[in-house]
Amino acid sequence: MSPTIPASDKHLLPDTDIDAAVQDGLGDWRPLFGTLAARFSTGDFSTGAAMVARIAEAADAMDHHPDVDLRYGFVEVRTWSHDVGGITRRDLRLARTISSIAADLEVEGVPARLQAVEWALDTWDLTEVKPFWAAVLGLQEADDDAVDPGGRWPSVWFQPTEQHSGAHLGAPRQRWHADVRVPPEAVEERMAAVIAAGGRL
């Protein structure tokens, strides 16, 4: 039987509280699109596997389970409270525990390597297009987006726009764009790379 979750742990935290926690002991972690994310440079696969095993043990003990991605050379972890759809105090506690595990294993957090990508489609009627794109991409419909319940694939956000009225008024306002989120310390380098590749502000 799962433990009862205190009412105080079911409240979404405001951005100011999350940012304060990152500044005060959660330096490995960054908020990205409603999740709290960290990347740890393990150096090799076996160290990463050992870290994942310890994360699993801690998550079971807390009855709060993050998404964990084990790759050669790094482990990436994302946590959010699925029952309320965002970051709560449960996630802050789990993040502190995971950072403690990393410190025990002498594994360094590399938050500047994090990123999250969300595809956005401008549309005047999400009820018309959302079921189609959810079916094409194998996603699950949510309020104003379509998401992967497994957390592996980018979500699609349907951004409201005005309806166009005929081809003679120009190109349709329905178009795709990518929303890319990186930690603040990575923004300058990423923007420099984008401009060097031909981008414009």
PAVEXTOR-25498 format. One record per residue (C-alpha): residue in three letters; x, y, z; residue number from 1. Coordinates in steps of 0.25 Angstrom, whole numbers, plus 2048, in hexadecimal, padded with zeros to 3 digits. Example, Ala and Ser with C-alpha at 12.3 -4.5 7.8 and 13.67 -1.06 7.14 Angstrom:
BEGIN
residuo:xx:yy:zz:num
ALA:831:7EE:81F:1
SER:837:7FC:81D:2
END
This chain:
BEGIN
residuo:xx:yy:zz:num
MET:800:800:800:1
SER:805:80E:7FC:2
PRO:807:818:807:3
THR:7FD:824:808:4
ILE:803:830:801:5
PRO:802:83C:80A:6
ALA:7F9:847:805:7
SER:805:851:805:8
ASP:80C:848:7FB:9
LYS:801:848:7F1:10
HIS:802:857:7EE:11
LEU:80A:85C:7E2:12
LEU:815:865:7E6:13
PRO:816:873:7E0:14
ASP:822:876:7D7:15
THR:828:87F:7E2:16
ASP:829:873:7EC:17
ILE:82F:86A:7E2:18
ASP:839:874:7DE:19
ALA:83D:876:7ED:20
ALA:83E:867:7EF:21
VAL:848:867:7E3:22
GLN:850:872:7E9:23
ASP:850:86C:7F7:24
GLY:856:85E:7F5:25
LEU:850:859:7E8:26
GLY:85B:85E:7DF:27
ASP:85A:851:7D7:28
TRP:84C:854:7D3:29
ARG:844:85D:7C9:30
PRO:835:85E:7C7:31
LEU:832:85B:7B8:32
PHE:824:85B:7B3:33
GLY:81D:857:7C0:34
THR:828:84D:7C4:35
LEU:834:84E:7CD:36
ALA:840:848:7C5:37
ALA:84E:845:7C8:38
ARG:859:83F:7C0:39
PHE:865:837:7C6:40
SER:872:835:7BF:41
THR:875:826:7C4:42
GLY:881:824:7BA:43
ASP:87E:816:7B7:44
PHE:872:80C:7B6:45
SER:874:804:7C3:46
THR:875:810:7CC:47
GLY:868:815:7C6:48
ALA:861:808:7C8:49
ALA:865:808:7D7:50
MET:85F:816:7D8:51
VAL:852:812:7D1:52
ALA:851:806:7DB:53
ARG:853:80F:7E7:54
ILE:849:819:7E1:55
ALA:83F:80E:7DF:56
GLU:841:809:7EE:57
ALA:83F:817:7F3:58
ALA:833:81A:7EA:59
ASP:82C:80D:7EF:60
ALA:82E:811:7FD:61
MET:828:81F:7FB:62
ASP:81D:819:7F2:63
HIS:820:824:7E8:64
HIS:827:820:7DB:65
PRO:82E:828:7D1:66
ASP:831:826:7C2:67
VAL:840:821:7C1:68
ASP:848:820:7B4:69
LEU:854:818:7B5:70
ARG:85E:81A:7A9:71
TYR:86D:818:7A8:72
GLY:874:823:7B0:73
PHE:868:829:7B6:74
VAL:85B:828:7BD:75
GLU:84F:831:7BB:76
VAL:844:832:7C6:77
ARG:837:83A:7C5:78
THR:82D:83A:7D0:79
TRP:81F:840:7D1:80
SER:812:83C:7D9:81
HIS:809:836:7CE:82
ASP:7FD:837:7D7:83
VAL:7FD:846:7D7:84
GLY:805:848:7CA:85
GLY:811:850:7CF:86
ILE:81C:852:7D9:87
THR:818:850:7E8:88
ARG:820:84E:7F5:89
ARG:821:83F:7F2:90
ASP:829:843:7E6:91
LEU:833:84C:7EE:92
ARG:835:841:7F8:93
LEU:838:836:7EE:94
ALA:841:840:7E6:95
ARG:849:842:7F3:96
THR:84A:833:7F6:97
ILE:84F:831:7E7:98
SER:859:83C:7E8:99
SER:85E:835:7F5:100
ILE:85F:828:7EE:101
ALA:867:82E:7E3:102
ALA:871:835:7ED:103
ASP:873:827:7F4:104
LEU:877:821:7E6:105
GLU:87F:82E:7E3:106
VAL:877:831:7D7:107
GLU:876:83F:7D3:108
GLY:869:846:7CF:109
VAL:86A:84D:7C1:110
PRO:85D:855:7C0:111
ALA:862:85E:7B5:112
ARG:860:851:7AC:113
LEU:851:850:7AE:114
GLN:847:854:7A4:115
ALA:838:852:7A1:116
VAL:831:853:794:117
GLU:822:855:792:118
TRP:81C:856:784:119
ALA:811:860:782:120
LEU:806:862:778:121
ASP:7FF:86F:776:122
THR:7F1:86C:774:123
TRP:7E3:873:775:124
ASP:7DC:866:779:125
LEU:7E4:85B:781:126
THR:7D8:852:782:127
GLU:7D9:850:773:128
VAL:7E7:84D:772:129
LYS:7EC:848:77F:130
PRO:7E5:83A:77E:131
PHE:7EC:838:770:132
TRP:7FA:83C:775:133
ALA:7F9:834:782:134
ALA:7F5:828:779:135
VAL:801:82A:76F:136
LEU:80B:82C:77A:137
GLY:805:821:784:138
LEU:803:82C:78E:139
GLN:7F8:82E:799:140
GLU:7EF:83A:798:141
ALA:7EF:843:7A4:142
ASP:7E9:851:7A6:143
ASP:7F0:85A:79B:144
ASP:7FB:850:797:145
ALA:7FE:841:794:146
VAL:808:83A:79D:147
ASP:810:82D:79D:148
PRO:80C:826:7AA:149
GLY:819:81F:7AA:150
GLY:820:82C:7AA:151
ARG:82A:828:79F:152
TRP:825:831:793:153
PRO:823:840:792:154
SER:815:845:795:155
VAL:80D:84D:78B:156
TRP:806:85A:790:157
PHE:7FB:860:788:158
GLN:7FD:86F:789:159
PRO:7F1:877:786:160
THR:7F0:880:77A:161
GLU:7E6:888:772:162
GLN:7DF:881:766:163
HIS:7E4:885:758:164
SER:7D9:888:74E:165
GLY:7DD:883:740:166
ALA:7EA:882:739:167
HIS:7E9:890:733:168
LEU:7EC:895:741:169
GLY:7FA:88F:741:170
ALA:7FF:882:747:171
PRO:7F7:87A:751:172
ARG:7FA:87E:760:173
GLN:7FB:86F:763:174
ARG:80A:86C:764:175
TRP:814:863:76C:176
HIS:81F:868:775:177
ALA:829:862:77F:178
ASP:829:867:78D:179
VAL:837:864:793:180
ARG:83A:866:7A2:181
VAL:848:866:7A7:182
PRO:84D:86A:7B5:183
PRO:850:879:7B6:184
GLU:85F:877:7B7:185
ALA:85E:870:7A9:186
VAL:856:87B:7A2:187
GLU:862:884:79D:188
GLU:86A:878:797:189
ARG:85E:872:790:190
MET:859:87F:78A:191
ALA:867:882:785:192
ALA:867:875:77E:193
VAL:859:877:778:194
ILE:85E:885:773:195
ALA:86B:87F:76D:196
ALA:862:875:766:197
GLY:85A:87F:75F:198
GLY:850:883:769:199
ARG:84B:891:76C:200
LEU:845:898:778:201
END
